[in-house]
Amino acid sequence: MSQETGSTGKRPTLRAQLRDGWLLSAGCFDAWSAKLAEHVGFSSLHFSGGAFHTSQFAYAGMVYTMPEVASQVGRITAAVDIPILADLDTGFGGVEDILRATRELERAGAGGIHIEDVPFPITRNGAQGPAVIPKSEAVGRVKAALAARTDPDFLVVGRTDSTVSVDDLIERSNLFLEAGADVAFPLVRAVEVDGRRLAELPPPERLEWYRRIVREIDGPVVTVGGVDRTFSASELRDVGFTWVIVPLVAFNAATAAMTLALREALEDGRASRYFTDHPNPLTPSQYMKLVGYDRVAEHEREFGGAETADDEGES
């Protein structure tokens, strides 16, 4: 349970939510984006490593570390009462690093992690390196994460970024599930089909390929939605995906909004046109409630030791 929210009851688990049915998770990169997702009605979250990386460093050459991720996830889980799937990237190194990273993310309050099969360190300079690591090494990463978890409700999701072929994507996903992964996460948009990326095919053809991928993977499958805004969440659900995450919707929206407002503020110091066209959906009272001003006041009354005027008059 989040200590900061003042809520009662145990935080729901991703495992229970998946067991109850289909799941849609909002991407977040800090406590405020997570809080807003919870406020509008999302029941689960996804911590985006890419959005976190850019928001913290704004430089592709900077490598973030596991303690930084664990610390940020801890701040998020303290702010909300809904579960979060955290991006563990490659596990931040070798086997021992994966073991430690999984434990730290579980300790930080994450409801699960996904770990991927690209080489470590992840290349962020656009250079074309090996697409994915060997299957045996990729499966070993999943097994290490599984061995490290202590909470049986903590999900381990095996992600493959294979672009070789649909067959390779399916095989790797099934190997992760056979190793014990709770969910498979094939990065379907980037895979090659007849010399073209699947994302470049006409939408009806892409949906047919998605159906085949989901049908031939022997377990729950999560996918990324909202990236190119081609398919709705319900369309992805209808082709068979168990879980859809929208990792960059909040980040991209925030980037667009800040750019437009700041550009106008540079012109006149007010950005009044922007805020006229995009009024804040939160009232001042809603904002104050979301950030906990009421709890701060209650804590001051209970623990602050400040005397009221009546108290002083009685002494």
Contacts in CASP RR format, 6 or more apart in sequence:
PFRMAT RR
TARGET T0000
AUTHOR 0000-0000-0000
METHOD contacts of the structure
MODEL  1
MSQETGSTGKRPTLRAQLRDGWLLSAGCFDAWSAKLAEHVGFSSLHFSGG
AFHTSQFAYAGMVYTMPEVASQVGRITAAVDIPILADLDTGFGGVEDILR
ATRELERAGAGGIHIEDVPFPITRNGAQGPAVIPKSEAVGRVKAALAART
DPDFLVVGRTDSTVSVDDLIERSNLFLEAGADVAFPLVRAVEVDGRRLAE
LPPPERLEWYRRIVREIDGPVVTVGGVDRTFSASELRDVGFTWVIVPLVA
FNAATAAMTLALREALEDGRASRYFTDHPNPLTPSQYMKLVGYDRVAEHE
REFGGAETADDEGES
1 7 0 8 1.000
1 8 0 8 1.000
1 9 0 8 1.000
1 10 0 8 1.000
1 11 0 8 1.000
1 81 0 8 1.000
2 11 0 8 1.000
2 77 0 8 1.000
2 78 0 8 1.000
2 79 0 8 1.000
2 80 0 8 1.000
2 81 0 8 1.000
3 78 0 8 1.000
4 78 0 8 1.000
4 79 0 8 1.000
5 79 0 8 1.000
5 80 0 8 1.000
5 81 0 8 1.000
6 295 0 8 1.000
7 81 0 8 1.000
11 77 0 8 1.000
11 81 0 8 1.000
11 82 0 8 1.000
11 83 0 8 1.000
12 43 0 8 1.000
12 82 0 8 1.000
12 83 0 8 1.000
13 83 0 8 1.000
13 111 0 8 1.000
13 153 0 8 1.000
14 23 0 8 1.000
14 44 0 8 1.000
14 83 0 8 1.000
14 85 0 8 1.000
14 111 0 8 1.000
14 112 0 8 1.000
14 153 0 8 1.000
14 155 0 8 1.000
15 153 0 8 1.000
15 155 0 8 1.000
15 182 0 8 1.000
16 153 0 8 1.000
17 23 0 8 1.000
17 43 0 8 1.000
17 44 0 8 1.000
17 83 0 8 1.000
18 155 0 8 1.000
18 182 0 8 1.000
18 183 0 8 1.000
18 220 0 8 1.000
18 242 0 8 1.000
18 243 0 8 1.000
21 242 0 8 1.000
22 237 0 8 1.000
22 242 0 8 1.000
22 243 0 8 1.000
23 43 0 8 1.000
23 44 0 8 1.000
23 242 0 8 1.000
23 243 0 8 1.000
23 244 0 8 1.000
24 42 0 8 1.000
24 43 0 8 1.000
24 44 0 8 1.000
24 233 0 8 1.000
24 243 0 8 1.000
24 244 0 8 1.000
24 245 0 8 1.000
24 246 0 8 1.000
25 42 0 8 1.000
25 44 0 8 1.000
25 45 0 8 1.000
25 46 0 8 1.000
25 85 0 8 1.000
25 243 0 8 1.000
25 244 0 8 1.000
25 245 0 8 1.000
25 246 0 8 1.000
26 34 0 8 1.000
26 37 0 8 1.000
26 42 0 8 1.000
26 44 0 8 1.000
26 45 0 8 1.000
26 46 0 8 1.000
26 245 0 8 1.000
26 246 0 8 1.000
26 249 0 8 1.000
26 250 0 8 1.000
27 33 0 8 1.000
27 37 0 8 1.000
27 45 0 8 1.000
27 46 0 8 1.000
27 47 0 8 1.000
27 48 0 8 1.000
27 51 0 8 1.000
27 245 0 8 1.000
27 246 0 8 1.000
27 247 0 8 1.000
27 248 0 8 1.000
27 249 0 8 1.000
27 250 0 8 1.000
27 251 0 8 1.000
28 34 0 8 1.000
28 37 0 8 1.000
28 45 0 8 1.000
28 46 0 8 1.000
28 47 0 8 1.000
28 48 0 8 1.000
28 51 0 8 1.000
28 76 0 8 1.000
28 84 0 8 1.000
28 250 0 8 1.000
29 47 0 8 1.000
29 48 0 8 1.000
29 49 0 8 1.000
29 50 0 8 1.000
29 51 0 8 1.000
29 52 0 8 1.000
29 55 0 8 1.000
29 72 0 8 1.000
29 250 0 8 1.000
29 251 0 8 1.000
30 52 0 8 1.000
30 55 0 8 1.000
30 72 0 8 1.000
30 75 0 8 1.000
30 76 0 8 1.000
31 75 0 8 1.000
31 76 0 8 1.000
31 78 0 8 1.000
31 79 0 8 1.000
31 80 0 8 1.000
32 79 0 8 1.000
33 250 0 8 1.000
33 251 0 8 1.000
33 254 0 8 1.000
34 45 0 8 1.000
34 76 0 8 1.000
34 79 0 8 1.000
34 80 0 8 1.000
34 84 0 8 1.000
35 79 0 8 1.000
35 80 0 8 1.000
35 290 0 8 1.000
35 291 0 8 1.000
36 250 0 8 1.000
36 290 0 8 1.000
37 45 0 8 1.000
37 80 0 8 1.000
37 82 0 8 1.000
37 250 0 8 1.000
38 45 0 8 1.000
38 80 0 8 1.000
38 81 0 8 1.000
38 82 0 8 1.000
39 290 0 8 1.000
42 82 0 8 1.000
43 82 0 8 1.000
44 82 0 8 1.000
44 83 0 8 1.000
44 84 0 8 1.000
44 85 0 8 1.000
45 76 0 8 1.000
45 80 0 8 1.000
45 82 0 8 1.000
45 83 0 8 1.000
45 84 0 8 1.000
45 85 0 8 1.000
46 84 0 8 1.000
46 85 0 8 1.000
46 87 0 8 1.000
46 245 0 8 1.000
46 246 0 8 1.000
46 247 0 8 1.000
47 69 0 8 1.000
47 72 0 8 1.000
47 73 0 8 1.000
47 76 0 8 1.000
47 84 0 8 1.000
47 85 0 8 1.000
47 86 0 8 1.000
47 87 0 8 1.000
47 110 0 8 1.000
48 87 0 8 1.000
48 247 0 8 1.000
48 248 0 8 1.000
48 251 0 8 1.000
49 64 0 8 1.000
49 69 0 8 1.000
49 87 0 8 1.000
49 89 0 8 1.000
50 87 0 8 1.000
50 247 0 8 1.000
51 247 0 8 1.000
51 248 0 8 1.000
51 250 0 8 1.000
51 251 0 8 1.000
52 64 0 8 1.000
52 69 0 8 1.000
52 72 0 8 1.000
52 87 0 8 1.000
53 62 0 8 1.000
53 64 0 8 1.000
53 124 0 8 1.000
54 251 0 8 1.000
55 251 0 8 1.000
56 64 0 8 1.000
56 68 0 8 1.000
56 72 0 8 1.000
57 64 0 8 1.000
60 124 0 8 1.000
60 125 0 8 1.000
61 124 0 8 1.000
61 125 0 8 1.000
63 121 0 8 1.000
65 92 0 8 1.000
66 91 0 8 1.000
66 92 0 8 1.000
66 97 0 8 1.000
66 100 0 8 1.000
66 101 0 8 1.000
66 104 0 8 1.000
67 104 0 8 1.000
69 86 0 8 1.000
69 87 0 8 1.000
69 88 0 8 1.000
69 101 0 8 1.000
69 105 0 8 1.000
70 101 0 8 1.000
70 104 0 8 1.000
70 105 0 8 1.000
70 107 0 8 1.000
70 108 0 8 1.000
71 108 0 8 1.000
73 84 0 8 1.000
73 86 0 8 1.000
73 105 0 8 1.000
73 108 0 8 1.000
73 109 0 8 1.000
73 110 0 8 1.000
74 108 0 8 1.000
74 109 0 8 1.000
76 84 0 8 1.000
77 84 0 8 1.000
77 108 0 8 1.000
77 109 0 8 1.000
77 110 0 8 1.000
83 110 0 8 1.000
83 111 0 8 1.000
83 112 0 8 1.000
84 109 0 8 1.000
84 110 0 8 1.000
84 111 0 8 1.000
84 112 0 8 1.000
85 110 0 8 1.000
85 111 0 8 1.000
85 112 0 8 1.000
85 113 0 8 1.000
85 114 0 8 1.000
85 155 0 8 1.000
85 157 0 8 1.000
85 245 0 8 1.000
86 105 0 8 1.000
86 108 0 8 1.000
86 110 0 8 1.000
86 111 0 8 1.000
86 112 0 8 1.000
86 113 0 8 1.000
86 114 0 8 1.000
87 113 0 8 1.000
87 114 0 8 1.000
87 247 0 8 1.000
88 98 0 8 1.000
88 101 0 8 1.000
88 102 0 8 1.000
88 105 0 8 1.000
88 113 0 8 1.000
88 114 0 8 1.000
88 115 0 8 1.000
88 145 0 8 1.000
89 115 0 8 1.000
89 116 0 8 1.000
89 122 0 8 1.000
90 115 0 8 1.000
90 116 0 8 1.000
90 118 0 8 1.000
90 119 0 8 1.000
90 120 0 8 1.000
90 121 0 8 1.000
90 122 0 8 1.000
90 141 0 8 1.000
91 97 0 8 1.000
91 98 0 8 1.000
91 101 0 8 1.000
91 102 0 8 1.000
91 115 0 8 1.000
91 120 0 8 1.000
91 141 0 8 1.000
91 145 0 8 1.000
92 98 0 8 1.000
92 101 0 8 1.000
92 120 0 8 1.000
93 120 0 8 1.000
93 121 0 8 1.000
94 120 0 8 1.000
95 140 0 8 1.000
95 141 0 8 1.000
95 144 0 8 1.000
98 115 0 8 1.000
98 141 0 8 1.000
98 144 0 8 1.000
98 145 0 8 1.000
98 148 0 8 1.000
99 144 0 8 1.000
99 145 0 8 1.000
99 147 0 8 1.000
99 148 0 8 1.000
100 148 0 8 1.000
101 113 0 8 1.000
102 113 0 8 1.000
102 144 0 8 1.000
102 145 0 8 1.000
102 148 0 8 1.000
102 149 0 8 1.000
102 156 0 8 1.000
103 148 0 8 1.000
103 149 0 8 1.000
103 150 0 8 1.000
105 112 0 8 1.000
105 113 0 8 1.000
106 112 0 8 1.000
106 148 0 8 1.000
106 149 0 8 1.000
106 150 0 8 1.000
106 151 0 8 1.000
106 154 0 8 1.000
110 154 0 8 1.000
111 153 0 8 1.000
111 154 0 8 1.000
111 155 0 8 1.000
112 154 0 8 1.000
112 155 0 8 1.000
112 156 0 8 1.000
112 157 0 8 1.000
113 145 0 8 1.000
113 154 0 8 1.000
113 155 0 8 1.000
113 156 0 8 1.000
113 157 0 8 1.000
114 156 0 8 1.000
114 157 0 8 1.000
114 158 0 8 1.000
114 159 0 8 1.000
114 183 0 8 1.000
114 185 0 8 1.000
114 222 0 8 1.000
115 141 0 8 1.000
115 142 0 8 1.000
115 145 0 8 1.000
115 156 0 8 1.000
115 157 0 8 1.000
115 158 0 8 1.000
115 159 0 8 1.000
116 158 0 8 1.000
116 159 0 8 1.000
116 160 0 8 1.000
116 161 0 8 1.000
116 185 0 8 1.000
117 132 0 8 1.000
117 133 0 8 1.000
117 137 0 8 1.000
117 138 0 8 1.000
117 141 0 8 1.000
117 158 0 8 1.000
117 159 0 8 1.000
117 160 0 8 1.000
117 161 0 8 1.000
117 162 0 8 1.000
117 172 0 8 1.000
118 131 0 8 1.000
118 132 0 8 1.000
118 133 0 8 1.000
118 161 0 8 1.000
119 129 0 8 1.000
119 130 0 8 1.000
119 132 0 8 1.000
119 133 0 8 1.000
123 129 0 8 1.000
131 161 0 8 1.000
131 162 0 8 1.000
131 163 0 8 1.000
131 164 0 8 1.000
132 138 0 8 1.000
132 160 0 8 1.000
132 161 0 8 1.000
132 162 0 8 1.000
132 163 0 8 1.000
132 164 0 8 1.000
132 172 0 8 1.000
135 171 0 8 1.000
135 172 0 8 1.000
135 175 0 8 1.000
138 160 0 8 1.000
138 172 0 8 1.000
138 175 0 8 1.000
138 176 0 8 1.000
139 175 0 8 1.000
139 176 0 8 1.000
139 179 0 8 1.000
140 179 0 8 1.000
142 156 0 8 1.000
142 158 0 8 1.000
142 176 0 8 1.000
142 179 0 8 1.000
142 180 0 8 1.000
142 181 0 8 1.000
143 179 0 8 1.000
143 180 0 8 1.000
145 156 0 8 1.000
146 156 0 8 1.000
146 179 0 8 1.000
146 180 0 8 1.000
146 181 0 8 1.000
149 156 0 8 1.000
155 182 0 8 1.000
155 183 0 8 1.000
156 180 0 8 1.000
156 181 0 8 1.000
156 182 0 8 1.000
157 181 0 8 1.000
157 182 0 8 1.000
157 183 0 8 1.000
157 184 0 8 1.000
157 185 0 8 1.000
157 222 0 8 1.000
158 173 0 8 1.000
158 176 0 8 1.000
158 181 0 8 1.000
158 183 0 8 1.000
158 184 0 8 1.000
158 185 0 8 1.000
159 185 0 8 1.000
159 186 0 8 1.000
159 187 0 8 1.000
160 169 0 8 1.000
160 172 0 8 1.000
160 173 0 8 1.000
160 176 0 8 1.000
160 184 0 8 1.000
160 185 0 8 1.000
160 186 0 8 1.000
160 187 0 8 1.000
161 187 0 8 1.000
161 190 0 8 1.000
162 168 0 8 1.000
162 169 0 8 1.000
162 172 0 8 1.000
162 186 0 8 1.000
162 187 0 8 1.000
162 191 0 8 1.000
163 190 0 8 1.000
163 191 0 8 1.000
163 192 0 8 1.000
163 197 0 8 1.000
164 191 0 8 1.000
164 192 0 8 1.000
165 191 0 8 1.000
165 192 0 8 1.000
165 193 0 8 1.000
166 191 0 8 1.000
166 193 0 8 1.000
166 198 0 8 1.000
166 209 0 8 1.000
166 212 0 8 1.000
166 213 0 8 1.000
168 191 0 8 1.000
169 186 0 8 1.000
169 187 0 8 1.000
169 188 0 8 1.000
169 191 0 8 1.000
169 213 0 8 1.000
170 186 0 8 1.000
170 213 0 8 1.000
170 216 0 8 1.000
170 217 0 8 1.000
172 186 0 8 1.000
173 184 0 8 1.000
173 185 0 8 1.000
173 186 0 8 1.000
173 217 0 8 1.000
173 221 0 8 1.000
174 184 0 8 1.000
174 216 0 8 1.000
174 217 0 8 1.000
174 218 0 8 1.000
176 184 0 8 1.000
177 184 0 8 1.000
177 217 0 8 1.000
177 218 0 8 1.000
177 219 0 8 1.000
178 218 0 8 1.000
182 220 0 8 1.000
183 219 0 8 1.000
183 220 0 8 1.000
183 221 0 8 1.000
183 222 0 8 1.000
183 242 0 8 1.000
183 243 0 8 1.000
184 217 0 8 1.000
184 219 0 8 1.000
184 220 0 8 1.000
184 221 0 8 1.000
184 222 0 8 1.000
185 221 0 8 1.000
185 222 0 8 1.000
185 223 0 8 1.000
186 213 0 8 1.000
186 217 0 8 1.000
186 221 0 8 1.000
186 223 0 8 1.000
187 224 0 8 1.000
188 198 0 8 1.000
188 209 0 8 1.000
188 210 0 8 1.000
188 213 0 8 1.000
188 223 0 8 1.000
189 197 0 8 1.000
189 198 0 8 1.000
189 199 0 8 1.000
189 224 0 8 1.000
189 227 0 8 1.000
189 228 0 8 1.000
190 197 0 8 1.000
190 198 0 8 1.000
190 199 0 8 1.000
191 197 0 8 1.000
191 198 0 8 1.000
192 198 0 8 1.000
193 201 0 8 1.000
193 209 0 8 1.000
198 206 0 8 1.000
198 209 0 8 1.000
199 206 0 8 1.000
199 228 0 8 1.000
201 209 0 8 1.000
203 230 0 8 1.000
203 231 0 8 1.000
206 230 0 8 1.000
207 231 0 8 1.000
207 235 0 8 1.000
207 239 0 8 1.000
210 223 0 8 1.000
210 236 0 8 1.000
210 239 0 8 1.000
210 240 0 8 1.000
210 241 0 8 1.000
211 239 0 8 1.000
211 240 0 8 1.000
213 221 0 8 1.000
214 221 0 8 1.000
214 239 0 8 1.000
214 240 0 8 1.000
214 241 0 8 1.000
219 242 0 8 1.000
220 242 0 8 1.000
220 243 0 8 1.000
221 240 0 8 1.000
221 241 0 8 1.000
221 242 0 8 1.000
221 243 0 8 1.000
222 241 0 8 1.000
222 242 0 8 1.000
222 243 0 8 1.000
222 244 0 8 1.000
222 245 0 8 1.000
223 236 0 8 1.000
223 241 0 8 1.000
223 243 0 8 1.000
223 244 0 8 1.000
223 245 0 8 1.000
224 244 0 8 1.000
224 245 0 8 1.000
224 246 0 8 1.000
224 247 0 8 1.000
225 231 0 8 1.000
225 233 0 8 1.000
225 236 0 8 1.000
225 244 0 8 1.000
225 245 0 8 1.000
225 246 0 8 1.000
226 246 0 8 1.000
226 248 0 8 1.000
226 249 0 8 1.000
227 248 0 8 1.000
233 244 0 8 1.000
233 246 0 8 1.000
236 244 0 8 1.000
237 244 0 8 1.000
257 274 0 8 1.000
257 278 0 8 1.000
260 274 0 8 1.000
261 271 0 8 1.000
261 274 0 8 1.000
261 275 0 8 1.000
262 271 0 8 1.000
264 270 0 8 1.000
264 271 0 8 1.000
264 272 0 8 1.000
264 273 0 8 1.000
264 274 0 8 1.000
265 271 0 8 1.000
280 287 0 8 1.000
282 290 0 8 1.000
288 294 0 8 1.000
300 306 0 8 1.000
307 315 0 8 1.000
END
